[in-house]
Amino acid sequence: MQRNNGFDNTSPLSGGSAPARIHPFRWRPIDIAVCAVLGVVSGIIYWLASGLSSWIFPLMTALLPGLASLLHGFFYFPVTLSLLIIRKPGAAVYSNFIAVLVELLLGNFYGSGLVFLEALMQGLCAEIIYALFRYKRWTLGITIAAGFFVSMVYNAFLLLFFYQGVSFLSSRGIIGTICEALSGILLCGILSWLIFKAIVATGALERFSSGHTGNAM
Protein backbone atom coordinates (compact mmCIF):
# COMPACT_ATOMS: atom_id res chain seq x y z
CA MET A 1 0.00 0.00 0.00
CA GLN A 2 1.34 3.43 -0.91
CA ARG A 3 1.84 5.58 2.15
CA ASN A 4 0.12 8.95 2.23
CA ASN A 5 2.70 11.39 3.62
CA GLY A 6 0.39 14.36 3.99
CA PHE A 7 -0.82 14.54 0.40
CA ASP A 8 -4.17 13.63 -1.11
CA ASN A 9 -3.53 12.12 -4.52
CA THR A 10 -7.25 11.63 -5.16
CA SER A 11 -8.16 15.30 -4.98
CA PRO A 12 -10.04 16.43 -8.08
CA LEU A 13 -8.09 19.66 -7.94
CA SER A 14 -4.85 17.81 -8.47
CA GLY A 15 -5.73 16.88 -12.03
CA GLY A 16 -4.10 13.53 -11.46
CA SER A 17 -0.64 15.06 -11.50
CA ALA A 18 0.08 17.54 -8.68
CA PRO A 19 -1.08 16.10 -5.33
CA ALA A 20 -3.03 18.38 -3.03
CA ARG A 21 -1.48 18.86 0.38
CA ILE A 22 -3.66 17.94 3.33
CA HIS A 23 -3.59 20.55 6.09
CA PRO A 24 -1.57 19.12 9.00
CA PHE A 25 -4.29 20.09 11.50
CA ARG A 26 -7.08 18.39 9.56
CA TRP A 27 -8.54 15.46 11.49
CA ARG A 28 -8.75 12.22 9.52
CA PRO A 29 -11.09 9.37 10.47
CA ILE A 30 -8.09 7.38 11.71
CA ASP A 31 -7.07 10.29 13.97
CA ILE A 32 -10.55 10.42 15.49
CA ALA A 33 -10.63 6.65 15.99
CA VAL A 34 -7.15 6.29 17.48
CA CYS A 35 -7.63 9.28 19.78
CA ALA A 36 -10.87 7.72 20.98
CA VAL A 37 -9.06 4.43 21.67
CA LEU A 38 -6.43 6.35 23.64
CA GLY A 39 -9.26 7.90 25.63
CA VAL A 40 -10.83 4.54 26.39
CA VAL A 41 -7.51 3.04 27.52
CA SER A 42 -6.80 6.15 29.59
CA GLY A 43 -10.25 5.90 31.18
CA ILE A 44 -9.53 2.34 32.28
CA ILE A 45 -6.20 3.51 33.73
CA TYR A 46 -7.98 6.36 35.54
CA TRP A 47 -10.50 3.90 36.96
CA LEU A 48 -7.79 1.52 38.19
CA ALA A 49 -5.74 4.38 39.62
CA SER A 50 -8.82 5.76 41.33
CA GLY A 51 -9.53 2.41 42.97
CA LEU A 52 -5.95 1.98 44.16
CA SER A 53 -5.72 5.56 45.37
CA SER A 54 -8.68 5.09 47.71
CA TRP A 55 -6.38 3.18 50.06
CA ILE A 56 -2.87 4.18 48.89
CA PHE A 57 -3.45 7.94 49.19
CA PRO A 58 -4.55 7.82 52.86
CA LEU A 59 -1.44 5.80 53.70
CA MET A 60 0.84 8.28 51.92
CA THR A 61 -0.95 11.21 53.54
CA ALA A 62 -0.52 9.63 56.98
CA LEU A 63 3.19 9.23 56.27
CA LEU A 64 3.59 12.82 55.06
CA PRO A 65 0.69 15.19 54.26
CA GLY A 66 0.93 16.14 50.59
CA LEU A 67 2.98 13.10 49.57
CA ALA A 68 0.04 11.51 47.73
CA SER A 69 0.36 14.21 45.07
CA LEU A 70 3.34 12.26 43.73
CA LEU A 71 0.86 9.87 42.11
CA HIS A 72 -1.63 12.42 40.79
CA GLY A 73 0.07 12.32 37.39
CA PHE A 74 -1.62 8.98 36.72
CA PHE A 75 -4.85 10.97 36.44
CA TYR A 76 -3.61 13.26 33.66
CA PHE A 77 -0.51 11.80 31.97
CA PRO A 78 -2.47 10.76 28.82
CA VAL A 79 -3.07 14.39 27.81
CA THR A 80 0.52 14.74 26.63
CA LEU A 81 0.63 11.21 25.22
CA SER A 82 -2.42 11.80 23.00
CA LEU A 83 -0.89 15.00 21.65
CA LEU A 84 2.45 13.32 20.97
CA ILE A 85 0.70 10.63 18.94
CA ILE A 86 -2.08 12.52 17.14
CA ARG A 87 -0.42 15.96 16.87
CA LYS A 88 -3.66 17.80 16.17
CA PRO A 89 -5.12 20.69 18.18
CA GLY A 90 -7.81 19.36 20.50
CA ALA A 91 -6.38 15.85 20.84
CA ALA A 92 -5.71 16.22 24.57
CA VAL A 93 -9.17 17.59 25.36
CA TYR A 94 -10.94 15.02 23.16
CA SER A 95 -9.14 11.98 24.55
CA ASN A 96 -9.39 13.20 28.14
CA PHE A 97 -13.16 13.74 27.87
CA ILE A 98 -13.57 10.19 26.59
CA ALA A 99 -11.29 8.93 29.39
CA VAL A 100 -13.40 10.62 32.06
CA LEU A 101 -16.61 9.31 30.48
CA VAL A 102 -15.23 5.75 30.50
CA GLU A 103 -14.10 6.15 34.11
CA LEU A 104 -17.57 7.30 35.11
CA LEU A 105 -19.23 4.44 33.25
CA LEU A 106 -16.97 1.96 35.05
CA GLY A 107 -17.74 3.57 38.38
CA ASN A 108 -15.80 6.59 39.54
CA PHE A 109 -14.66 6.26 43.15
CA TYR A 110 -14.85 10.02 43.72
CA GLY A 111 -18.17 10.71 41.98
CA SER A 112 -18.80 12.81 38.86
CA GLY A 113 -18.73 16.30 40.36
CA LEU A 114 -16.11 18.41 38.62
CA VAL A 115 -14.36 15.63 36.69
CA PHE A 116 -15.37 16.98 33.27
CA LEU A 117 -14.13 20.42 34.26
CA GLU A 118 -10.88 18.78 35.37
CA ALA A 119 -10.63 16.95 32.03
CA LEU A 120 -11.11 20.19 30.11
CA MET A 121 -8.61 22.04 32.28
CA GLN A 122 -5.93 19.34 32.02
CA GLY A 123 -6.37 18.98 28.28
CA LEU A 124 -6.26 22.73 27.64
CA CYS A 125 -3.15 23.17 29.78
CA ALA A 126 -1.27 20.59 27.71
CA GLU A 127 -2.61 22.11 24.48
CA ILE A 128 -1.42 25.59 25.48
CA ILE A 129 2.22 24.54 25.78
CA TYR A 130 2.32 22.81 22.40
CA ALA A 131 0.30 25.67 20.85
CA LEU A 132 3.05 28.09 21.91
CA PHE A 133 5.24 26.20 19.42
CA ARG A 134 2.41 26.08 16.83
CA TYR A 135 2.12 22.31 17.24
CA LYS A 136 5.40 21.86 15.41
CA ARG A 137 7.81 20.99 18.22
CA TRP A 138 7.48 17.62 19.94
CA THR A 139 10.61 17.33 22.05
CA LEU A 140 11.05 15.76 25.46
CA GLY A 141 11.69 19.21 26.94
CA ILE A 142 8.40 20.61 25.67
CA THR A 143 6.56 17.50 26.87
CA ILE A 144 8.06 17.94 30.34
CA ALA A 145 7.04 21.62 30.27
CA ALA A 146 3.49 20.60 29.36
CA GLY A 147 3.40 18.05 32.17
CA PHE A 148 4.68 20.62 34.64
CA PHE A 149 2.13 23.22 33.57
CA VAL A 150 -0.74 20.73 33.82
CA SER A 151 0.42 19.72 37.30
CA MET A 152 0.65 23.29 38.61
CA VAL A 153 -2.78 24.30 37.35
CA TYR A 154 -4.27 21.06 38.67
CA ASN A 155 -2.57 21.65 42.03
CA ALA A 156 -4.11 25.12 42.26
CA PHE A 157 -7.49 23.65 41.29
CA LEU A 158 -7.29 21.06 44.08
CA LEU A 159 -6.29 23.64 46.68
CA LEU A 160 -9.14 25.93 45.65
CA PHE A 161 -11.95 23.37 45.32
CA PHE A 162 -11.01 20.29 47.35
CA TYR A 163 -8.50 21.35 50.00
CA GLN A 164 -10.04 24.69 50.96
CA GLY A 165 -8.65 24.44 54.46
CA VAL A 166 -5.07 24.08 53.19
CA SER A 167 -3.06 27.24 52.58
CA PHE A 168 -0.74 27.44 49.56
CA LEU A 169 2.07 28.45 51.94
CA SER A 170 1.40 25.87 54.65
CA SER A 171 3.69 22.87 54.98
CA ARG A 172 0.94 20.68 53.51
CA GLY A 173 0.48 23.10 50.61
CA ILE A 174 4.20 23.40 49.86
CA ILE A 175 4.87 19.64 50.07
CA GLY A 176 1.82 18.92 47.93
CA THR A 177 2.89 21.47 45.33
CA ILE A 178 6.42 20.06 45.12
CA CYS A 179 5.11 16.50 44.83
CA GLU A 180 2.54 17.56 42.22
CA ALA A 181 5.28 19.21 40.18
CA LEU A 182 7.41 16.06 40.34
CA SER A 183 4.40 13.99 39.32
CA GLY A 184 3.74 16.24 36.34
CA ILE A 185 7.36 16.16 35.22
CA LEU A 186 7.92 12.43 35.75
CA LEU A 187 4.53 10.93 34.81
CA CYS A 188 2.89 13.44 32.47
CA GLY A 189 6.23 14.46 30.95
CA ILE A 190 8.88 11.75 30.92
CA LEU A 191 6.62 8.69 31.24
CA SER A 192 4.34 9.87 28.41
CA TRP A 193 7.40 10.50 26.25
CA LEU A 194 8.84 7.03 26.95
CA ILE A 195 5.50 5.36 26.18
CA PHE A 196 5.25 7.34 22.96
CA LYS A 197 8.78 6.34 21.88
CA ALA A 198 8.03 2.70 22.71
CA ILE A 199 4.90 2.80 20.54
CA VAL A 200 6.86 4.41 17.69
CA ALA A 201 9.43 1.61 17.91
CA THR A 202 6.71 -0.99 17.26
CA GLY A 203 5.82 0.61 13.93
CA ALA A 204 2.20 1.07 15.01
CA LEU A 205 2.28 4.78 14.10
CA GLU A 206 3.35 4.38 10.46
CA ARG A 207 0.19 6.15 9.29
CA PHE A 208 0.90 9.13 11.51
CA SER A 209 3.53 11.83 11.14
CA SER A 210 4.55 11.08 14.73
CA GLY A 211 5.61 7.60 13.65
CA HIS A 212 8.46 8.71 11.43
CA THR A 213 11.93 9.42 12.77
CA GLY A 214 12.21 12.82 11.17
CA ASN A 215 8.99 14.00 12.77
CA ALA A 216 9.30 12.34 16.16
CA MET A 217 11.51 15.01 17.69
Residue frames as qw, qx, qy, qz and C-alpha x, y, z in Angstrom:
[[0.000, 0.888, 0.459, 0.000, 0.00, 0.00, 0.00],
 [0.396, 0.487, -0.040, 0.777, 1.34, 3.43, -0.91],
 [0.362, -0.502, -0.493, 0.612, 1.84, 5.58, 2.15],
 [0.078, 0.864, 0.291, 0.404, 0.12, 8.95, 2.23],
 [0.559, -0.177, -0.281, 0.760, 2.70, 11.39, 3.62],
 [0.037, -0.561, -0.267, 0.783, 0.39, 14.36, 3.99],
 [0.196, 0.247, -0.441, -0.840, -0.82, 14.54, 0.40],
 [0.637, 0.346, 0.574, -0.380, -4.17, 13.63, -1.11],
 [0.147, -0.211, 0.729, 0.635, -3.53, 12.12, -4.52],
 [0.152, 0.468, 0.853, 0.172, -7.25, 11.63, -5.16],
 [0.071, 0.626, 0.273, -0.727, -8.16, 15.30, -4.98],
 [0.545, 0.666, 0.481, 0.170, -10.04, 16.43, -8.08],
 [0.061, 0.982, -0.090, -0.156, -8.09, 19.66, -7.94],
 [0.516, -0.533, 0.560, 0.368, -4.85, 17.81, -8.47],
 [0.598, 0.624, -0.279, -0.418, -5.73, 16.88, -12.03],
 [0.997, 0.056, 0.032, 0.044, -4.10, 13.53, -11.46],
 [0.672, 0.500, -0.251, 0.485, -0.64, 15.06, -11.50],
 [0.131, 0.444, -0.454, 0.761, 0.08, 17.54, -8.68],
 [0.458, -0.421, -0.765, 0.163, -1.08, 16.10, -5.33],
 [0.258, -0.762, -0.071, -0.590, -3.03, 18.38, -3.03],
 [0.279, 0.208, -0.710, 0.612, -1.48, 18.86, 0.38],
 [0.530, -0.621, -0.565, -0.121, -3.66, 17.94, 3.33],
 [0.164, -0.776, 0.250, -0.555, -3.59, 20.55, 6.09],
 [0.391, 0.204, -0.810, 0.387, -1.57, 19.12, 9.00],
 [0.237, -0.041, 0.594, -0.768, -4.29, 20.09, 11.50],
 [0.681, 0.012, -0.309, -0.664, -7.08, 18.39, 9.56],
 [0.545, -0.208, 0.744, -0.327, -8.54, 15.46, 11.49],
 [0.450, 0.171, -0.768, -0.423, -8.75, 12.22, 9.52],
 [0.842, -0.287, -0.215, -0.402, -11.09, 9.37, 10.47],
 [0.810, 0.016, -0.490, 0.323, -8.09, 7.38, 11.71],
 [0.161, 0.341, -0.417, 0.827, -7.07, 10.29, 13.97],
 [0.578, -0.360, 0.052, -0.731, -10.55, 10.42, 15.49],
 [0.918, -0.142, -0.330, -0.167, -10.63, 6.65, 15.99],
 [0.685, 0.138, -0.502, 0.509, -7.15, 6.29, 17.48],
 [0.036, -0.374, 0.350, -0.858, -7.63, 9.28, 19.78],
 [0.739, -0.336, -0.065, -0.581, -10.87, 7.72, 20.98],
 [0.896, -0.048, -0.423, 0.123, -9.06, 4.43, 21.67],
 [0.388, 0.282, -0.475, 0.737, -6.43, 6.35, 23.64],
 [0.384, -0.399, 0.168, -0.815, -9.26, 7.90, 25.63],
 [0.885, -0.241, -0.246, -0.314, -10.83, 4.54, 26.39],
 [0.780, 0.067, -0.471, 0.407, -7.51, 3.04, 27.52],
 [0.137, 0.354, -0.373, 0.847, -6.80, 6.15, 29.59],
 [0.603, -0.411, -0.020, -0.683, -10.25, 5.90, 31.18],
 [0.916, -0.182, -0.358, -0.002, -9.53, 2.34, 32.28],
 [0.562, 0.184, -0.434, 0.680, -6.20, 3.51, 33.73],
 [0.203, -0.439, 0.182, -0.856, -7.98, 6.36, 35.54],
 [0.800, -0.360, -0.185, -0.443, -10.50, 3.90, 36.96],
 [0.864, -0.069, -0.407, 0.286, -7.79, 1.52, 38.19],
 [0.349, 0.285, -0.355, 0.819, -5.74, 4.38, 39.62],
 [0.421, -0.478, 0.029, -0.770, -8.82, 5.76, 41.33],
 [0.885, -0.322, -0.281, -0.185, -9.53, 2.41, 42.97],
 [0.761, 0.026, -0.382, 0.523, -5.95, 1.98, 44.16],
 [0.147, 0.433, -0.220, 0.862, -5.72, 5.56, 45.37],
 [0.593, -0.591, -0.200, -0.509, -8.68, 5.09, 47.71],
 [0.850, -0.513, -0.069, 0.096, -6.38, 3.18, 50.06],
 [0.731, 0.147, -0.067, 0.663, -2.87, 4.18, 48.89],
 [0.100, 0.679, 0.020, 0.727, -3.45, 7.94, 49.19],
 [0.594, -0.751, -0.030, -0.286, -4.55, 7.82, 52.86],
 [0.891, -0.277, -0.023, 0.358, -1.44, 5.80, 53.70],
 [0.553, 0.350, 0.023, 0.756, 0.84, 8.28, 51.92],
 [0.164, -0.764, -0.071, -0.620, -0.95, 11.21, 53.54],
 [0.770, -0.635, -0.061, -0.031, -0.52, 9.63, 56.98],
 [0.821, -0.055, -0.002, 0.568, 3.19, 9.23, 56.27],
 [0.272, -0.252, 0.052, 0.927, 3.59, 12.82, 55.06],
 [0.332, 0.743, 0.458, -0.358, 0.69, 15.19, 54.26],
 [0.316, 0.806, -0.225, -0.448, 0.93, 16.14, 50.59],
 [0.294, -0.388, 0.822, 0.295, 2.98, 13.10, 49.57],
 [0.594, 0.375, 0.709, -0.068, 0.04, 11.51, 47.73],
 [0.395, 0.826, -0.030, -0.401, 0.36, 14.21, 45.07],
 [0.203, -0.497, 0.754, 0.378, 3.34, 12.26, 43.73],
 [0.318, 0.157, 0.916, 0.186, 0.86, 9.87, 42.11],
 [0.385, 0.642, 0.332, -0.573, -1.63, 12.42, 40.79],
 [0.144, 0.510, -0.561, -0.636, 0.07, 12.32, 37.39],
 [0.166, 0.107, 0.966, 0.165, -1.62, 8.98, 36.72],
 [0.266, 0.663, 0.630, -0.304, -4.85, 10.97, 36.44],
 [0.335, 0.875, 0.048, -0.346, -3.61, 13.26, 33.66],
 [0.397, -0.456, 0.615, 0.506, -0.51, 11.80, 31.97],
 [0.546, 0.367, 0.695, 0.289, -2.47, 10.76, 28.82],
 [0.259, 0.910, 0.193, -0.259, -3.07, 14.39, 27.81],
 [0.036, -0.755, 0.520, 0.397, 0.52, 14.74, 26.63],
 [0.449, -0.087, 0.858, 0.233, 0.63, 11.21, 25.22],
 [0.504, 0.632, 0.587, -0.041, -2.42, 11.80, 23.00],
 [0.221, 0.930, -0.095, -0.278, -0.89, 15.00, 21.65],
 [0.268, -0.566, 0.702, 0.338, 2.45, 13.32, 20.97],
 [0.463, 0.136, 0.854, 0.195, 0.70, 10.63, 18.94],
 [0.382, 0.723, 0.576, 0.024, -2.08, 12.52, 17.14],
 [0.363, -0.200, 0.157, 0.896, -0.42, 15.96, 16.87],
 [0.040, -0.566, -0.522, -0.637, -3.66, 17.80, 16.17],
 [0.154, -0.222, 0.328, -0.905, -5.12, 20.69, 18.18],
 [0.709, -0.207, 0.009, -0.674, -7.81, 19.36, 20.50],
 [0.694, 0.107, -0.712, -0.017, -6.38, 15.85, 20.84],
 [0.193, 0.103, -0.747, 0.628, -5.71, 16.22, 24.57],
 [0.439, 0.002, 0.300, -0.847, -9.17, 17.59, 25.36],
 [0.753, 0.107, -0.384, -0.523, -10.94, 15.02, 23.16],
 [0.630, 0.096, -0.760, 0.125, -9.14, 11.98, 24.55],
 [0.078, 0.083, -0.684, 0.721, -9.39, 13.20, 28.14],
 [0.579, -0.026, 0.103, -0.809, -13.16, 13.74, 27.87],
 [0.811, 0.062, -0.504, -0.291, -13.57, 10.19, 26.59],
 [0.433, 0.165, -0.774, 0.432, -11.29, 8.93, 29.39],
 [0.218, -0.083, 0.517, -0.824, -13.40, 10.62, 32.06],
 [0.728, 0.026, -0.144, -0.670, -16.61, 9.31, 30.48],
 [0.735, 0.110, -0.669, -0.024, -15.23, 5.75, 30.50],
 [0.206, 0.149, -0.727, 0.638, -14.10, 6.15, 34.11],
 [0.453, -0.052, 0.300, -0.838, -17.57, 7.30, 35.11],
 [0.799, 0.071, -0.360, -0.477, -19.23, 4.44, 33.25],
 [0.628, 0.123, -0.737, 0.217, -16.97, 1.96, 35.05],
 [0.617, -0.695, -0.370, 0.024, -17.74, 3.57, 38.38],
 [0.276, 0.635, -0.304, 0.655, -15.80, 6.59, 39.54],
 [0.579, -0.315, -0.626, 0.417, -14.66, 6.26, 43.15],
 [0.198, -0.234, -0.268, 0.913, -14.85, 10.02, 43.72],
 [0.296, 0.709, 0.538, -0.347, -18.17, 10.71, 41.98],
 [0.506, 0.632, 0.369, 0.456, -18.80, 12.81, 38.86],
 [0.325, -0.778, -0.148, 0.516, -18.73, 16.30, 40.36],
 [0.135, 0.890, -0.208, -0.383, -16.11, 18.41, 38.62],
 [0.706, -0.170, 0.587, 0.358, -14.36, 15.63, 36.69],
 [0.575, 0.630, 0.408, 0.326, -15.37, 16.98, 33.27],
 [0.002, 0.995, -0.090, 0.045, -14.13, 20.42, 34.26],
 [0.573, -0.597, 0.504, 0.247, -10.88, 18.78, 35.37],
 [0.734, 0.219, 0.544, 0.343, -10.63, 16.95, 32.03],
 [0.375, 0.874, 0.202, 0.233, -11.11, 20.19, 30.11],
 [0.246, -0.935, 0.251, 0.041, -8.61, 22.04, 32.28],
 [0.678, -0.387, 0.551, 0.295, -5.93, 19.34, 32.02],
 [0.679, 0.428, 0.485, 0.346, -6.37, 18.98, 28.28],
 [0.234, 0.951, 0.102, 0.177, -6.26, 22.73, 27.64],
 [0.413, -0.828, 0.338, 0.170, -3.15, 23.17, 29.78],
 [0.692, -0.126, 0.585, 0.403, -1.27, 20.59, 27.71],
 [0.521, 0.680, 0.423, 0.294, -2.61, 22.11, 24.48],
 [0.035, -0.996, 0.020, 0.076, -1.42, 25.59, 25.48],
 [0.500, -0.620, 0.481, 0.366, 2.22, 24.54, 25.78],
 [0.580, 0.130, 0.660, 0.460, 2.32, 22.81, 22.40],
 [0.308, 0.856, 0.396, 0.123, 0.30, 25.67, 20.85],
 [0.228, -0.890, 0.183, 0.351, 3.05, 28.09, 21.91],
 [0.310, -0.409, 0.700, 0.496, 5.24, 26.20, 19.42],
 [0.549, 0.384, -0.261, -0.695, 2.41, 26.08, 16.83],
 [0.912, 0.017, 0.359, -0.199, 2.12, 22.31, 17.24],
 [0.700, 0.640, -0.316, 0.026, 5.40, 21.86, 15.41],
 [0.155, 0.554, -0.733, 0.362, 7.81, 20.99, 18.22],
 [0.894, -0.280, -0.189, -0.294, 7.48, 17.62, 19.94],
 [0.411, 0.467, -0.670, 0.404, 10.61, 17.33, 22.05],
 [0.592, -0.330, -0.671, 0.301, 11.05, 15.76, 25.46],
 [0.214, -0.072, -0.318, 0.921, 11.69, 19.21, 26.94],
 [0.358, -0.168, -0.195, -0.898, 8.40, 20.61, 25.67],
 [0.662, -0.305, -0.642, -0.237, 6.56, 17.50, 26.87],
 [0.485, -0.247, -0.592, 0.595, 8.06, 17.94, 30.34],
 [0.028, -0.016, 0.111, -0.993, 7.04, 21.62, 30.27],
 [0.529, -0.260, -0.439, -0.678, 3.49, 20.60, 29.36],
 [0.657, -0.311, -0.678, 0.109, 3.40, 18.05, 32.17],
 [0.327, -0.146, -0.441, 0.823, 4.68, 20.62, 34.64],
 [0.219, -0.119, -0.087, -0.964, 2.13, 23.22, 33.57],
 [0.625, -0.319, -0.578, -0.418, -0.74, 20.73, 33.82],
 [0.598, -0.274, -0.653, 0.376, 0.42, 19.72, 37.30],
 [0.178, -0.068, -0.316, 0.929, 0.65, 23.29, 38.61],
 [0.404, -0.182, -0.219, -0.869, -2.78, 24.30, 37.35],
 [0.694, -0.287, -0.630, -0.198, -4.27, 21.06, 38.67],
 [0.469, -0.158, -0.599, 0.629, -2.57, 21.65, 42.03],
 [0.097, -0.033, 0.148, -0.984, -4.11, 25.12, 42.26],
 [0.574, -0.220, -0.463, -0.639, -7.49, 23.65, 41.29],
 [0.650, -0.263, -0.699, 0.138, -7.29, 21.06, 44.08],
 [0.299, -0.133, -0.476, 0.816, -6.29, 23.64, 46.68],
 [0.240, -0.061, -0.044, -0.968, -9.14, 25.93, 45.65],
 [0.670, -0.114, -0.329, -0.656, -11.95, 23.37, 45.32],
 [0.840, -0.158, -0.517, -0.052, -11.01, 20.29, 47.35],
 [0.647, -0.216, -0.441, 0.583, -8.50, 21.35, 50.00],
 [0.033, -0.844, -0.172, -0.506, -10.04, 24.69, 50.96],
 [0.619, -0.786, 0.003, 0.001, -8.65, 24.44, 54.46],
 [0.802, -0.167, 0.169, 0.549, -5.07, 24.08, 53.19],
 [0.056, 0.926, -0.114, -0.356, -3.06, 27.24, 52.58],
 [0.744, 0.628, -0.174, 0.147, -0.74, 27.44, 49.56],
 [0.221, 0.709, -0.519, 0.423, 2.07, 28.45, 51.94],
 [0.764, -0.477, 0.334, -0.280, 1.40, 25.87, 54.65],
 [0.276, -0.443, 0.841, 0.141, 3.69, 22.87, 54.98],
 [0.612, 0.300, 0.727, -0.079, 0.94, 20.68, 53.51],
 [0.507, 0.820, 0.129, -0.231, 0.48, 23.10, 50.61],
 [0.082, 0.797, -0.554, -0.225, 4.20, 23.40, 49.86],
 [0.403, -0.239, 0.880, 0.081, 4.87, 19.64, 50.07],
 [0.623, 0.477, 0.603, -0.142, 1.82, 18.92, 47.93],
 [0.415, 0.865, -0.094, -0.268, 2.89, 21.47, 45.33],
 [0.071, -0.646, 0.733, 0.203, 6.42, 20.06, 45.12],
 [0.478, 0.000, 0.878, 0.002, 5.11, 16.50, 44.83],
 [0.593, 0.661, 0.392, -0.239, 2.54, 17.56, 42.22],
 [0.269, 0.838, -0.370, -0.297, 5.28, 19.21, 40.18],
 [0.220, -0.417, 0.871, 0.138, 7.41, 16.06, 40.34],
 [0.576, 0.297, 0.748, -0.140, 4.40, 13.99, 39.32],
 [0.521, 0.793, 0.112, -0.297, 3.74, 16.24, 36.34],
 [0.130, 0.759, -0.591, -0.241, 7.36, 16.16, 35.22],
 [0.250, -0.305, 0.918, 0.039, 7.92, 12.43, 35.75],
 [0.457, 0.304, 0.827, -0.122, 4.53, 10.93, 34.81],
 [0.466, 0.788, 0.320, -0.243, 2.89, 13.44, 32.47],
 [0.197, 0.858, -0.385, -0.277, 6.23, 14.46, 30.95],
 [0.030, -0.527, 0.837, 0.145, 8.88, 11.75, 30.92],
 [0.488, 0.086, 0.857, -0.141, 6.62, 8.69, 31.24],
 [0.614, 0.657, 0.283, -0.333, 4.34, 9.87, 28.41],
 [0.293, 0.770, -0.488, -0.288, 7.40, 10.50, 26.25],
 [0.197, -0.356, 0.912, 0.048, 8.84, 7.03, 26.95],
 [0.585, 0.326, 0.708, -0.225, 5.50, 5.36, 26.18],
 [0.525, 0.773, -0.007, -0.357, 5.25, 7.34, 22.96],
 [0.149, 0.671, -0.692, -0.220, 8.78, 6.34, 21.88],
 [0.388, -0.111, 0.912, -0.070, 8.03, 2.70, 22.71],
 [0.630, 0.537, 0.483, -0.285, 4.90, 2.80, 20.54],
 [0.391, 0.799, -0.314, -0.330, 6.86, 4.41, 17.69],
 [0.128, -0.502, 0.846, 0.125, 9.43, 1.61, 17.91],
 [0.570, 0.163, 0.793, -0.143, 6.71, -0.99, 17.26],
 [0.075, 0.029, 0.661, 0.746, 5.82, 0.61, 13.93],
 [0.081, 0.583, 0.795, -0.148, 2.20, 1.07, 15.01],
 [0.075, 0.801, 0.199, -0.559, 2.28, 4.78, 14.10],
 [0.444, 0.004, 0.585, 0.679, 3.35, 4.38, 10.46],
 [0.139, 0.659, 0.603, 0.428, 0.19, 6.15, 9.29],
 [0.247, -0.941, -0.200, 0.118, 0.90, 9.13, 11.51],
 [0.366, 0.810, -0.268, 0.372, 3.53, 11.83, 11.14],
 [0.484, -0.718, 0.425, -0.263, 4.55, 11.08, 14.73],
 [0.950, -0.112, 0.291, 0.018, 5.61, 7.60, 13.65],
 [0.761, 0.541, -0.052, 0.355, 8.46, 8.71, 11.43],
 [0.703, -0.270, -0.171, 0.636, 11.93, 9.42, 12.77],
 [0.297, 0.278, 0.115, 0.906, 12.21, 12.82, 11.17],
 [0.321, -0.572, -0.232, -0.718, 8.99, 14.00, 12.77],
 [0.719, -0.457, -0.519, 0.074, 9.30, 12.34, 16.16],
 [0.528, -0.247, -0.300, 0.755, 11.51, 15.01, 17.69]]
